[in-house]
Amino acid sequence: MKITRLETIWFDEQPNTLWLRIHTDDGLIGLGETFYAPRAVSAMVHDVFATLLLGRNPLDIENHWNNLFSTVNFFGYAGTEMRAISAVDVALWDILGQYTGQPIYTLLGGRNRERIPIYNTCVSYGKHQDFHRWFEGHTGALAEELLASGVSAMKIWPFDQFGVSLGGPVGSRAGKAAVGPVGHYLRREELKRGISYVEDIRRTVGDKMAIMIEGHARWNLPEATKIARALEPYDITWLEEIIPPDNVDAYARLKADTTIPLCVSERLFTRFGFRPVIEHNAADIIMPDLAWTGGLTEGRKICTLADTYYLPVTTHDTIGPVALWTAAHLMLHIPNAMIMETVRAYYDGWYDDVMTERIPIADGMLWLEGKPGLGTALRDDVLRRPDVHIEVSDEQHHFDASKG
């Protein structure tokens, strides 16, 4: 069996999500995915990776990962390069599963659990306007609704709104945006406002709801410490990426100054990015994003490294449906899985528009049905959308770009 075709796909309605389909001469099609700058990732796949993959056996997954990483590491690996490797790697595991008739979690070594608990990241999309609900002051009511559906853990980001914006002096506050520079001053009234969202949850549903606080790396160390200490009375499950993950010593200082568990970080690439965080006692929970950090091949190594230090793992997902399915396979397999991130606005929304299968979620738990490979595929009608972009490399025509 050999790889005959690489196909990158994205469409304008979801402009950051890119899918990669790897075709074989046996007629198998493996599906991978990543998020952010799809044109750049597509260029990496077709301009660099195609020559390393076309004509090769897709089952040599570890060798492919090593070849791709060694190539890009020569020039500096993090960013687009790792996003492209992640998509390739997952597509190859999908092919292996289809070829053997086994789900990926079995190929990884089997399951440690049949189901895993989920939490809801409170994003708005379609019929679930969860962000608007909590941001506009109805956090407790949203918690009640989630509990009624069986979901007993939720994540919000109440301090982003007080951060520095990307607009410079004219746009001095962040508003609703998650992206922005590090902030160096949080006013007392702003701190109280941020805490009020958490208070509303506790006042409404008590301790029935686990609460995760996302920081989006928006604060410096003193302000992050201030936020963490203010949250301590509310039994927070974790404080996630409240400062950028680039300085491990800063995270270690924060961890020493608060009782709130720290979760770090979807922005880290490969085991080399996670190693100092784990070894320097800078995190309590490890959170890789398999669509960014190197796919299943590298993700499994990161989880093993965490397990060596008796640290739990949660996976990041606000990326796309394939990332969610990929994480599910790994989290059913690894011994140190804690809980999975999900976005109900997505899995009960646009994911259904692009995938052949819906991921099984009920009563706050996620599982898989044991189908070969990922267990799902990209719907054919995605390729016929009027706003679709498809770029192809194959053995006859090394590169071809088209827009449907």
Buried (B, 14 or more C-beta within 10 A) or exposed (E): BBBBBBBBBBBEEBBEBBBBBBBBEEEBBBBBBBBBBBBBBBBBBBEBBBEBBBEBEBBEBEEBBEBBBEBBBEEEBBBBBBBBBBBBBBBBBBBBBBBBEBBBBBBBEEBBBEBBBBBBBBBBBEEBBBBBBBBEEBBBBBBBBBBEBEBBBBBBBBBBBBBBBEEEEEEEBBEEBBEBBBBEEBEEEBBEBBBEBBBBBBEBBEEEBBBBBBBBBBBBBEBBBBBBBBBEEBEBBBBBBBBBBEEBEBBBBBBEBBEBBBBBBBBBBBBBBBBBBBEEBBBBBBBBBBBBBBBBBBBBBBBBBBBEEEBBBBBBBBBBBBBBBBBBBBBBBBEBBBBBBBBBBBBBBBBBBBBEBEBEBEEBBBBBEEBBBBBBBBBEEBBEBEEBBBBBBBEEEBBEEEEE
